[in-house]
């Protein structure tokens, strides 16, 4: 038991809002060193919000994912790269088919080192000119994270056909393919 506790103490958290949290879990699950990806809500003022409340855009919360990872296997910089490749960082009004403040993007840093790495990665992405617009994704201090209802957890595994239709129909898959095609082939 003590070994597990010691191992868990080595884990770190990364928290991101990237639009619909259903689409933000699978990309992180695919990486060695990612221990857990939890869908939930953060950044708002309502205690223990529900999905319906968050979608009403009255709680101030973002739909987000919180990633538990082992930094000896995957770095925060690598996790940031995965995040950027899942979103349209130039869209201030939401993501793809999902509009409103709960679907906006954000990086929530847990340490000053994460803040610095997030700022550096944002600057690097801006300077790459991969996108024609400015990178508007804010970098914010982490706040209380509220896990979403169980039916939202690992949605892509529980509802694979609906997840696939949604991720394509929302425009997310096409956007990622268009903007990251060169990297996917590398």
Buried (B, 14 or more C-beta within 10 A) or exposed (E): EEEEEEEEEEBBBBBBBBBBBBBBBBBBEEBEBBBBBBBBBBBBEBEEBBBEBBBEBBBBBBBBBBBBBBBEEBBBEBBBBBBBBBBBBBBBEBBBEBBBBBBBBBBBBBEEEBBEBBEEBBEEBBEEEBBEEEBBBBBBEBBEBBEBEEEBBBBBEEBEEEBEEBBEEBBBBEBBEEBBEEEEEE
